[in-house]
């Protein structure tokens, strides 16, 4: 006497399977959006750090507003988009 092997029966209905697929697609889409948005933020973060670091050095000219403005303008030029993160204090 041979025993018949029956395939496992799925407990999920068609609607539940559809819902699970939609949730997986939404999670994948959200993950892709997160990765793309984080790639675009790298340049902005470096510019803020560069300007913050450079302008902190301008405090040395606190008593002379003309030199402080000049130092700040140099920081804006050095930390503009497209320029590298490296800088030297004016």
PyMOL commands that set and color helices and strands:
alter all, ss='L'
color gray80, all
select helices_A, chain A and resi 14-61+65-78
alter helices_A, ss='H'
color red, helices_A
deselect
rebuild
show_as cartoon
